[in-house]
Amino acid sequence: MVDTKRVALIIGGSRGIGAAICKRLAAAGNDIILTYAQSTESANSVADECRKHDVNARAVRCDAGDIEAGARLVKQIVDDHGRIDILVNNAATLILGDLLNVTQDMFDSNVNVNLKGVFFLTQAVAQHMPQGGRIVNIGSVFGEVAPTAGLDLYSMAKFGMAGLTRAWAHDLGPQGITVNCIQPGPVETDMNPKDGSLSGFLTPRTAIKRYGRVEEIAEMVAYLVGANTDNVTGSILNNDGGLSA
C-alpha cells in the first residue's frame, strides 16, 4: 500500500509552540520529523504523542544554526520518504542586548540560528518539495514592533524572517509552493509563563489582556498547510492578542 501521508518537518519541535504544532499536524494525518537542540527526552515524548494519531514520527537532534547538519537531515528525510511536503521553521534563539552592548559573537549567534540556518535549510528543503508544498515561518510580533530596549538582535532577525517570507513566496510560487509567516505575541510556554517576569509588561499591551496558548498558534499553522490555501502566500499573519493593533 502506498503511504499517502504528507511529510512534515518541524524545526524546533520539542517544546512550547513547536511541540503543539507537531501534535496538531499529526492529528491532521501528517508524518512528523521534529528537530531539537538539547532535550532528547522532551523531543521523544512529543514524537510519542504524535504516533498516537497513527502516523510516523521521530525526533532528530540538529543544531538549527549548523548548515551542514541541516543539509544532512534533509538528505536523510528525502532518502527515507522521497520528499518533504511541509516545512515549519520554528527554531529561534533570543539574545538580549542593546546597541551599545551587543558583541560580534552575540550578533553572529543570532544570525546563524534565526536567519542563516533558516535560509539554507529552506533552500535545501525547497529542492525536494512537490507541487502544493507548504512553508510556514514562525516569526514574532517583535518583527513588527519593538516595544522596549534590548530587542535589537531578535527584532532584526524577525523583521528579516518576514522579508524572506515575502521574497520566497515569489521565488517558489511557480512551483506551487506557498510561504507564510505567523507572528506570535506573548504565548504561554515554560520559558515565558503567563505569570512570569515579563507578564506585567506584555499582558496589558494586548487587546485581550491575556497570553496566547500554543494551541492557537498551532491551529493557524494547520490552516496554512491545509487544503484550499493555495491563494494564501507571502502573508505575515499576526497571532498576538492584539498587541500590534
Phi and psi restraints in degrees (value plus and minus 20) as a CYANA .aco file:
   2 VAL   PHI     -96.4   -56.4
   2 VAL   PSI     111.8   151.8
   3 ASP   PHI    -100.2   -60.2
   3 ASP   PSI      95.2   135.2
   4 THR   PHI    -116.3   -76.3
   4 THR   PSI     -17.7    22.3
   5 LYS   PHI     -85.1   -45.1
   5 LYS   PSI     123.1   163.1
   6 ARG   PHI     -98.6   -58.6
   6 ARG   PSI     134.1   174.1
   7 VAL   PHI    -124.2   -84.2
   7 VAL   PSI      99.9   139.9
   8 ALA   PHI    -133.5   -93.5
   8 ALA   PSI     107.7   147.7
   9 LEU   PHI    -127.7   -87.7
   9 LEU   PSI      98.4   138.4
  10 ILE   PHI    -132.8   -92.8
  10 ILE   PSI      94.7   134.7
  11 ILE   PHI    -106.2   -66.2
  11 ILE   PSI      98.0   138.0
  12 GLY   PHI      61.0   101.0
  12 GLY   PSI      43.4    83.4
  13 GLY   PHI    -135.6   -95.6
  13 GLY   PSI      -4.6    35.4
  14 SER   PHI    -108.4   -68.4
  14 SER   PSI     -33.5     6.5
  15 ARG   PHI    -180.0  -140.0
  15 ARG   PSI     149.7   189.7
  16 GLY   PHI      36.6    76.6
  16 GLY   PSI    -155.0  -115.0
  17 ILE   PHI     -79.9   -39.9
  17 ILE   PSI     -63.3   -23.3
  18 GLY   PHI     -80.5   -40.5
  18 GLY   PSI     -63.1   -23.1
  19 ALA   PHI     -83.2   -43.2
  19 ALA   PSI     -61.7   -21.7
  20 ALA   PHI     -83.3   -43.3
  20 ALA   PSI     -58.1   -18.1
  21 ILE   PHI     -84.9   -44.9
  21 ILE   PSI     -64.4   -24.4
  22 CYS   PHI     -76.8   -36.8
  22 CYS   PSI     -68.6   -28.6
  23 LYS   PHI     -86.3   -46.3
  23 LYS   PSI     -58.6   -18.6
  24 ARG   PHI     -88.9   -48.9
  24 ARG   PSI     -60.9   -20.9
  25 LEU   PHI     -91.7   -51.7
  25 LEU   PSI     -51.8   -11.8
  26 ALA   PHI     -85.6   -45.6
  26 ALA   PSI     -60.3   -20.3
  27 ALA   PHI     -82.5   -42.5
  27 ALA   PSI     -45.8    -5.8
  28 ALA   PHI    -106.1   -66.1
  28 ALA   PSI     -19.0    21.0
  29 GLY   PHI      76.2   116.2
  29 GLY   PSI      -2.7    37.3
  30 ASN   PHI    -115.5   -75.5
  30 ASN   PSI     120.8   160.8
  31 ASP   PHI     -90.0   -50.0
  31 ASP   PSI     124.8   164.8
  32 ILE   PHI    -143.0  -103.0
  32 ILE   PSI     108.5   148.5
  33 ILE   PHI    -138.8   -98.8
  33 ILE   PSI      99.7   139.7
  34 LEU   PHI    -137.2   -97.2
  34 LEU   PSI     122.7   162.7
  35 THR   PHI    -125.8   -85.8
  35 THR   PSI     138.0   178.0
  36 TYR   PHI    -169.8  -129.8
  36 TYR   PSI     142.6   182.6
  37 ALA   PHI    -125.1   -85.1
  37 ALA   PSI     -55.4   -15.4
  38 GLN   PHI    -151.8  -111.8
  38 GLN   PSI     -75.5   -35.5
  39 SER   PHI    -107.2   -67.2
  39 SER   PSI      76.4   116.4
  40 THR   PHI     -82.8   -42.8
  40 THR   PSI     -60.5   -20.5
  41 GLU   PHI     -81.9   -41.9
  41 GLU   PSI     -66.1   -26.1
  42 SER   PHI     -84.5   -44.5
  42 SER   PSI     -62.4   -22.4
  43 ALA   PHI     -84.1   -44.1
  43 ALA   PSI     -64.3   -24.3
  44 ASN   PHI     -85.8   -45.8
  44 ASN   PSI     -53.0   -13.0
  45 SER   PHI     -84.5   -44.5
  45 SER   PSI     -61.0   -21.0
  46 VAL   PHI     -83.9   -43.9
  46 VAL   PSI     -63.5   -23.5
  47 ALA   PHI     -81.3   -41.3
  47 ALA   PSI     -59.5   -19.5
  48 ASP   PHI     -80.3   -40.3
  48 ASP   PSI     -63.4   -23.4
  49 GLU   PHI     -83.1   -43.1
  49 GLU   PSI     -58.7   -18.7
  50 CYS   PHI     -84.2   -44.2
  50 CYS   PSI     -60.2   -20.2
  51 ARG   PHI     -86.2   -46.2
  51 ARG   PSI     -36.7     3.3
  52 LYS   PHI     -84.5   -44.5
  52 LYS   PSI     -36.1     3.9
  53 HIS   PHI    -115.8   -75.8
  53 HIS   PSI      -1.5    38.5
  54 ASP   PHI      41.2    81.2
  54 ASP   PSI      22.1    62.1
  55 VAL   PHI    -145.3  -105.3
  55 VAL   PSI     143.8   183.8
  56 ASN   PHI    -100.7   -60.7
  56 ASN   PSI     120.3   160.3
  57 ALA   PHI    -172.8  -132.8
  57 ALA   PSI     119.3   159.3
  58 ARG   PHI    -171.1  -131.1
  58 ARG   PSI     134.0   174.0
  59 ALA   PHI    -127.5   -87.5
  59 ALA   PSI     117.3   157.3
  60 VAL   PHI    -149.3  -109.3
  60 VAL   PSI     106.5   146.5
  61 ARG   PHI     -94.2   -54.2
  61 ARG   PSI     106.0   146.0
  62 CYS   PHI    -177.8  -137.8
  62 CYS   PSI     103.8   143.8
  63 ASP   PHI     -92.6   -52.6
  63 ASP   PSI      98.8   138.8
  64 ALA   PHI     -83.1   -43.1
  64 ALA   PSI     -39.6     0.4
  65 GLY   PHI    -114.9   -74.9
  65 GLY   PSI     -19.5    20.5
  66 ASP   PHI    -117.9   -77.9
  66 ASP   PSI      82.9   122.9
  67 ILE   PHI     -84.7   -44.7
  67 ILE   PSI     -61.4   -21.4
  68 GLU   PHI     -85.9   -45.9
  68 GLU   PSI     -59.1   -19.1
  69 ALA   PHI     -84.9   -44.9
  69 ALA   PSI     -58.7   -18.7
  70 GLY   PHI     -83.2   -43.2
  70 GLY   PSI     -61.4   -21.4
  71 ALA   PHI     -84.6   -44.6
  71 ALA   PSI     -60.2   -20.2
  72 ARG   PHI     -84.4   -44.4
  72 ARG   PSI     -60.0   -20.0
  73 LEU   PHI     -81.7   -41.7
  73 LEU   PSI     -68.0   -28.0
  74 VAL   PHI     -80.7   -40.7
  74 VAL   PSI     -63.9   -23.9
  75 LYS   PHI     -79.6   -39.6
  75 LYS   PSI     -63.1   -23.1
  76 GLN   PHI     -83.9   -43.9
  76 GLN   PSI     -62.6   -22.6
  77 ILE   PHI     -83.5   -43.5
  77 ILE   PSI     -63.1   -23.1
  78 VAL   PHI     -86.5   -46.5
  78 VAL   PSI     -59.0   -19.0
  79 ASP   PHI     -80.7   -40.7
  79 ASP   PSI     -58.9   -18.9
  80 ASP   PHI     -99.9   -59.9
  80 ASP   PSI     -58.8   -18.8
  81 HIS   PHI    -136.3   -96.3
  81 HIS   PSI     -37.3     2.7
  82 GLY   PHI      67.7   107.7
  82 GLY   PSI     -31.6     8.4
  83 ARG   PHI    -191.4  -151.4
  83 ARG   PSI     149.8   189.8
  84 ILE   PHI    -152.1  -112.1
  84 ILE   PSI      97.7   137.7
  85 ASP   PHI    -109.5   -69.5
  85 ASP   PSI     -51.7   -11.7
  86 ILE   PHI    -153.9  -113.9
  86 ILE   PSI     113.4   153.4
  87 LEU   PHI    -146.3  -106.3
  87 LEU   PSI     106.9   146.9
  88 VAL   PHI    -138.2   -98.2
  88 VAL   PSI      93.5   133.5
  89 ASN   PHI    -109.8   -69.8
  89 ASN   PSI      76.1   116.1
  90 ASN   PHI    -132.5   -92.5
  90 ASN   PSI     -40.9    -0.9
  91 ALA   PHI     -84.3   -44.3
  91 ALA   PSI     122.2   162.2
  92 ALA   PHI    -180.2  -140.2
  92 ALA   PSI     139.2   179.2
  93 THR   PHI    -145.8  -105.8
  93 THR   PSI     119.8   159.8
  94 LEU   PHI    -129.2   -89.2
  94 LEU   PSI      89.0   129.0
  95 ILE   PHI    -135.5   -95.5
  95 ILE   PSI      94.7   134.7
  96 LEU   PHI    -110.7   -70.7
  96 LEU   PSI     121.1   161.1
  97 GLY   PHI     150.2   190.2
  97 GLY   PSI     118.6   158.6
  98 ASP   PHI    -111.1   -71.1
  98 ASP   PSI     155.3   195.3
  99 LEU   PHI     -72.0   -32.0
  99 LEU   PSI     -60.5   -20.5
 100 LEU   PHI     -99.5   -59.5
 100 LEU   PSI     -29.2    10.8
 101 ASN   PHI    -144.2  -104.2
 101 ASN   PSI     -24.8    15.2
 102 VAL   PHI     -93.8   -53.8
 102 VAL   PSI     112.0   152.0
 103 THR   PHI    -117.8   -77.8
 103 THR   PSI     146.9   186.9
 104 GLN   PHI     -83.3   -43.3
 104 GLN   PSI     -57.2   -17.2
 105 ASP   PHI     -83.4   -43.4
 105 ASP   PSI     -62.4   -22.4
 106 MET   PHI     -81.5   -41.5
 106 MET   PSI     -64.6   -24.6
 107 PHE   PHI     -80.5   -40.5
 107 PHE   PSI     -68.5   -28.5
 108 ASP   PHI     -85.1   -45.1
 108 ASP   PSI     -60.3   -20.3
 109 SER   PHI     -82.3   -42.3
 109 SER   PSI     -60.9   -20.9
 110 ASN   PHI     -82.9   -42.9
 110 ASN   PSI     -69.3   -29.3
 111 VAL   PHI     -86.1   -46.1
 111 VAL   PSI     -60.1   -20.1
 112 ASN   PHI     -79.9   -39.9
 112 ASN   PSI     -63.8   -23.8
 113 VAL   PHI    -104.7   -64.7
 113 VAL   PSI     -66.7   -26.7
 114 ASN   PHI    -103.7   -63.7
 114 ASN   PSI     -39.2     0.8
 115 LEU   PHI    -151.6  -111.6
 115 LEU   PSI     -77.7   -37.7
 116 LYS   PHI     -82.6   -42.6
 116 LYS   PSI     -67.3   -27.3
 117 GLY   PHI     -82.2   -42.2
 117 GLY   PSI     -62.3   -22.3
 118 VAL   PHI     -81.6   -41.6
 118 VAL   PSI     -64.4   -24.4
 119 PHE   PHI     -81.3   -41.3
 119 PHE   PSI     -72.5   -32.5
 120 PHE   PHI     -97.9   -57.9
 120 PHE   PSI     -47.1    -7.1
 121 LEU   PHI     -87.3   -47.3
 121 LEU   PSI     -63.6   -23.6
 122 THR   PHI     -83.6   -43.6
 122 THR   PSI     -58.3   -18.3
 123 GLN   PHI     -78.2   -38.2
 123 GLN   PSI     -65.2   -25.2
 124 ALA   PHI     -86.0   -46.0
 124 ALA   PSI     -62.2   -22.2
 125 VAL   PHI     -86.0   -46.0
 125 VAL   PSI     -63.6   -23.6
 126 ALA   PHI     -79.7   -39.7
 126 ALA   PSI     -45.9    -5.9
 127 GLN   PHI     -90.7   -50.7
 127 GLN   PSI     -34.5     5.5
 128 HIS   PHI    -145.0  -105.0
 128 HIS   PSI      -0.5    39.5
 129 MET   PHI    -120.9   -80.9
 129 MET   PSI     105.2   145.2
 130 PRO   PHI     -98.7   -58.7
 130 PRO   PSI     152.8   192.8
 131 GLN   PHI     -71.7   -31.7
 131 GLN   PSI     115.2   155.2
 132 GLY   PHI      68.2   108.2
 132 GLY   PSI     -13.7    26.3
 133 GLY   PHI     -85.0   -45.0
 133 GLY   PSI     137.4   177.4
 134 ARG   PHI    -152.8  -112.8
 134 ARG   PSI     108.6   148.6
 135 ILE   PHI    -140.6  -100.6
 135 ILE   PSI     107.6   147.6
 136 VAL   PHI    -144.7  -104.7
 136 VAL   PSI     102.1   142.1
 137 ASN   PHI    -117.4   -77.4
 137 ASN   PSI     112.4   152.4
 138 ILE   PHI    -117.1   -77.1
 138 ILE   PSI      83.9   123.9
 139 GLY   PHI    -114.1   -74.1
 139 GLY   PSI    -155.0  -115.0
 140 SER   PHI    -183.4  -143.4
 140 SER   PSI     129.2   169.2
 141 VAL   PHI     -80.0   -40.0
 141 VAL   PSI     -41.5    -1.5
 142 PHE   PHI     -95.0   -55.0
 142 PHE   PSI     -18.8    21.2
 143 GLY   PHI    -109.8   -69.8
 143 GLY   PSI     -16.2    23.8
 144 GLU   PHI    -145.8  -105.8
 144 GLU   PSI     -55.0   -15.0
 145 VAL   PHI    -151.9  -111.9
 145 VAL   PSI     130.6   170.6
 146 ALA   PHI    -147.7  -107.7
 146 ALA   PSI      66.3   106.3
 147 PRO   PHI    -100.0   -60.0
 147 PRO   PSI     -22.1    17.9
 148 THR   PHI    -176.0  -136.0
 148 THR   PSI     145.6   185.6
 149 ALA   PHI     -91.4   -51.4
 149 ALA   PSI     137.1   177.1
 150 GLY   PHI      73.0   113.0
 150 GLY   PSI     -21.7    18.3
 151 LEU   PHI    -115.7   -75.7
 151 LEU   PSI      -5.3    34.7
 152 ASP   PHI     -69.5   -29.5
 152 ASP   PSI     -75.7   -35.7
 153 LEU   PHI     -90.1   -50.1
 153 LEU   PSI     -63.3   -23.3
 154 TYR   PHI     -86.3   -46.3
 154 TYR   PSI     -66.0   -26.0
 155 SER   PHI     -83.3   -43.3
 155 SER   PSI     -61.3   -21.3
 156 MET   PHI     -77.1   -37.1
 156 MET   PSI     -66.2   -26.2
 157 ALA   PHI     -85.9   -45.9
 157 ALA   PSI     -61.5   -21.5
 158 LYS   PHI     -95.4   -55.4
 158 LYS   PSI     -52.9   -12.9
 159 PHE   PHI     -80.5   -40.5
 159 PHE   PSI     -61.2   -21.2
 160 GLY   PHI     -83.0   -43.0
 160 GLY   PSI     -59.4   -19.4
 161 MET   PHI     -84.8   -44.8
 161 MET   PSI     -58.8   -18.8
 162 ALA   PHI     -82.9   -42.9
 162 ALA   PSI     -60.7   -20.7
 163 GLY   PHI     -85.1   -45.1
 163 GLY   PSI     -62.7   -22.7
 164 LEU   PHI     -82.4   -42.4
 164 LEU   PSI     -58.7   -18.7
 165 THR   PHI     -77.5   -37.5
 165 THR   PSI     -66.7   -26.7
 166 ARG   PHI     -85.0   -45.0
 166 ARG   PSI     -62.0   -22.0
 167 ALA   PHI     -87.9   -47.9
 167 ALA   PSI     -63.5   -23.5
 168 TRP   PHI     -85.8   -45.8
 168 TRP   PSI     -50.3   -10.3
 169 ALA   PHI     -78.5   -38.5
 169 ALA   PSI     -58.6   -18.6
 170 HIS   PHI     -95.3   -55.3
 170 HIS   PSI     -60.9   -20.9
 171 ASP   PHI     -80.9   -40.9
 171 ASP   PSI     -61.3   -21.3
 172 LEU   PHI    -124.0   -84.0
 172 LEU   PSI     -27.3    12.7
 173 GLY   PHI     -74.9   -34.9
 173 GLY   PSI     -62.3   -22.3
 174 PRO   PHI     -81.6   -41.6
 174 PRO   PSI     -40.6    -0.6
 175 GLN   PHI    -110.7   -70.7
 175 GLN   PSI     -17.0    23.0
 176 GLY   PHI      55.2    95.2
 176 GLY   PSI       1.2    41.2
 177 ILE   PHI    -123.3   -83.3
 177 ILE   PSI     111.0   151.0
 178 THR   PHI    -118.9   -78.9
 178 THR   PSI     129.8   169.8
 179 VAL   PHI    -155.5  -115.5
 179 VAL   PSI     103.0   143.0
 180 ASN   PHI    -157.4  -117.4
 180 ASN   PSI     142.5   182.5
 181 CYS   PHI    -149.7  -109.7
 181 CYS   PSI     108.4   148.4
 182 ILE   PHI    -121.6   -81.6
 182 ILE   PSI     111.9   151.9
 183 GLN   PHI    -133.9   -93.9
 183 GLN   PSI      74.3   114.3
 184 PRO   PHI     -90.3   -50.3
 184 PRO   PSI     131.9   171.9
 185 GLY   PHI    -114.4   -74.4
 185 GLY   PSI    -166.6  -126.6
 186 PRO   PHI     -86.7   -46.7
 186 PRO   PSI     104.5   144.5
 187 VAL   PHI    -148.5  -108.5
 187 VAL   PSI     115.5   155.5
 188 GLU   PHI     -91.7   -51.7
 188 GLU   PSI      98.3   138.3
 189 THR   PHI    -159.9  -119.9
 189 THR   PSI     155.8   195.8
 190 ASP   PHI     -85.3   -45.3
 190 ASP   PSI     -46.7    -6.7
 191 MET   PHI    -103.6   -63.6
 191 MET   PSI     -40.8    -0.8
 192 ASN   PHI    -161.6  -121.6
 192 ASN   PSI      49.2    89.2
 193 PRO   PHI     -87.1   -47.1
 193 PRO   PSI     135.3   175.3
 194 LYS   PHI     -86.3   -46.3
 194 LYS   PSI     -37.6     2.4
 195 ASP   PHI    -130.3   -90.3
 195 ASP   PSI       1.3    41.3
 196 GLY   PHI    -103.8   -63.8
 196 GLY   PSI    -190.9  -150.9
 197 SER   PHI     -87.4   -47.4
 197 SER   PSI     -45.5    -5.5
 198 LEU   PHI    -109.1   -69.1
 198 LEU   PSI     -31.0     9.0
 199 SER   PHI     -80.7   -40.7
 199 SER   PSI     -62.1   -22.1
 200 GLY   PHI     -83.3   -43.3
 200 GLY   PSI     -45.7    -5.7
 201 PHE   PHI    -106.6   -66.6
 201 PHE   PSI     -61.2   -21.2
 202 LEU   PHI    -107.1   -67.1
 202 LEU   PSI     -63.0   -23.0
 203 THR   PHI     -77.6   -37.6
 203 THR   PSI     -66.4   -26.4
 204 PRO   PHI     -84.0   -44.0
 204 PRO   PSI     -37.7     2.3
 205 ARG   PHI    -105.3   -65.3
 205 ARG   PSI     -27.6    12.4
 206 THR   PHI    -108.4   -68.4
 206 THR   PSI     138.9   178.9
 207 ALA   PHI     -98.6   -58.6
 207 ALA   PSI     -46.8    -6.8
 208 ILE   PHI    -117.9   -77.9
 208 ILE   PSI     -22.7    17.3
 209 LYS   PHI      38.4    78.4
 209 LYS   PSI      19.0    59.0
 210 ARG   PHI    -177.2  -137.2
 210 ARG   PSI     142.4   182.4
 211 TYR   PHI     -93.6   -53.6
 211 TYR   PSI     132.0   172.0
 212 GLY   PHI     -96.0   -56.0
 212 GLY   PSI     148.3   188.3
 213 ARG   PHI    -129.6   -89.6
 213 ARG   PSI     126.5   166.5
 214 VAL   PHI     -79.0   -39.0
 214 VAL   PSI     -53.3   -13.3
 215 GLU   PHI     -83.4   -43.4
 215 GLU   PSI     -48.4    -8.4
 216 GLU   PHI     -90.0   -50.0
 216 GLU   PSI     -54.2   -14.2
 217 ILE   PHI     -91.8   -51.8
 217 ILE   PSI     -64.4   -24.4
 218 ALA   PHI     -80.7   -40.7
 218 ALA   PSI     -55.9   -15.9
 219 GLU   PHI     -86.0   -46.0
 219 GLU   PSI     -56.3   -16.3
 220 MET   PHI     -88.4   -48.4
 220 MET   PSI     -58.3   -18.3
 221 VAL   PHI     -81.0   -41.0
 221 VAL   PSI     -65.3   -25.3
 222 ALA   PHI     -78.7   -38.7
 222 ALA   PSI     -58.3   -18.3
 223 TYR   PHI     -83.7   -43.7
 223 TYR   PSI     -68.5   -28.5
 224 LEU   PHI     -84.7   -44.7
 224 LEU   PSI     -49.3    -9.3
 225 VAL   PHI    -116.4   -76.4
 225 VAL   PSI     -18.9    21.1
 226 GLY   PHI    -105.4   -65.4
 226 GLY   PSI    -187.3  -147.3
 227 ALA   PHI     -96.6   -56.6
 227 ALA   PSI     136.8   176.8
 228 ASN   PHI      40.3    80.3
 228 ASN   PSI      16.0    56.0
 229 THR   PHI    -142.7  -102.7
 229 THR   PSI       1.0    41.0
 230 ASP   PHI     -80.5   -40.5
 230 ASP   PSI     -45.3    -5.3
 231 ASN   PHI    -106.5   -66.5
 231 ASN   PSI     -22.7    17.3
 232 VAL   PHI    -125.2   -85.2
 232 VAL   PSI      82.6   122.6
 233 THR   PHI    -173.9  -133.9
 233 THR   PSI     130.2   170.2
 234 GLY   PHI      52.8    92.8
 234 GLY   PSI      -5.0    35.0
 235 SER   PHI    -113.5   -73.5
 235 SER   PSI     123.5   163.5
 236 ILE   PHI    -130.4   -90.4
 236 ILE   PSI      88.6   128.6
 237 LEU   PHI    -130.8   -90.8
 237 LEU   PSI      94.7   134.7
 238 ASN   PHI    -100.0   -60.0
 238 ASN   PSI     115.1   155.1
 239 ASN   PHI    -150.6  -110.6
 239 ASN   PSI      50.8    90.8
 240 ASP   PHI    -149.9  -109.9
 240 ASP   PSI      -5.3    34.7
 241 GLY   PHI      46.1    86.1
 241 GLY   PSI      -2.5    37.5
 242 GLY   PHI      66.9   106.9
 242 GLY   PSI      -9.4    30.6
 243 LEU   PHI     -78.6   -38.6
 243 LEU   PSI     -54.9   -14.9
 244 SER   PHI    -111.0   -71.0
 244 SER   PSI     -18.7    21.3
